Amino acid sequence: MRPVNLLPRDDSKGQRPQPGAVTLTAVLGGVLVTALLAGLFLMTSSKVGDRQAEVDGLRAELAAIPPPPEPTGQGSTLEAEKSQRVTVLGQALGSRIAWDRVLREISLVLPEDIWLESLNANAPDATAAAAAPGTPAGKGGFTITGYSYSHDGVARLLARLSVLPQLERPTLGSSVLDKSKPRSVVKFTISAALRGGAA
């Protein structure tokens, strides 16, 4: 019989196991990530230090500024005067009349068979409102006297004047047939109140 060696063979004598490529990559990756994180930490801490120095400098500048002076009673007096002047100016502008607009609109609605003899207009009285703030300005007056060939023309003029926004409640004062002229004409008088703020 042949002798048989049942012990395992020792083939690995003199040979060392080589580290695997995966293990080597993992170790290098870990070192690289650690180095990257350390660099980012250093850069961020440097920026934080710079910003902290800037904030400290701004706080020092703010502490060097002297405090504002205490308000005096004169400021409240000026505010009261300003408020009163604004109120008076608003009332004066509210009663202002744009005469060019009023006359232009009257000329636009005047019928062809009407001619005017006189036109009297008074602006609203703003002096009462300026003297006593809070009181409304007085109404202005508007009166026209003219001629037409018929009472229908006078009625047409009265209807057209009633649509003008600057005139308030136009009313017929008189409408009389005048036979003293070569041709019979109707002499009329129309009056109205002027609305303030027609600027």
Secondary structure, DSSP 8 states (H G I E B T S, - for coil): ------S---TTTT------HHHHHHHHHHHHHHHHHHHHHHHHHHHHHHHHHHHHHHHHHHHHS-------HHHHHHHHHHHHHHHHHHHHHHT---HHHHHHHHHHH--TTEEEEEEEE-----HHHHHSTTS----EEEEEEEEESSHHHHHHHHHHHTT-TTEEEEEEEEEEEE-SSSS-EEEEEEEEEE-S---
